Structures are given as C-alpha cells and as structure tokens.
Amino acid sequence: MTDEEFALYLKQIKHVAENEFDYVQKEVEVTNRFPKKFFELAIDMIYIALPYH
C-alpha cells in the first residue's frame, strides 16, 4: 500500500467515524432501534477494513 493509498484509507475511516455514526447514534437514542443506514455503514466498514492485496 502506498502512502497515498494509506492516507485515503485513514480519511475514509475518519469520515465514517466522525460523521456517519453520529446520525445513527442520535436515531438509536430516540427510537431504540438501529436504522437501516447502520447496517449499510457496517457493511461499508467491513470493506474498509479488508486489507489491500
């Protein structure tokens, strides 16, 4: 993995952690249910976590 690829990888993780899950947390606190978006984000996180070959 090049330095540029690694920087992009970190940027993706930061974006999801700082932006996407905030929405989900607020929704869960109000409804006590996980919205569909949570499961979509979880699947995206799996792909982000997969190592590059």
Buried (B, 14 or more C-beta within 10 A) or exposed (E): EEEEEEEEBEEBEEEBEEEBBEEBEEBBEEEEEEBEEBEEBEEEBEEEEEEEE
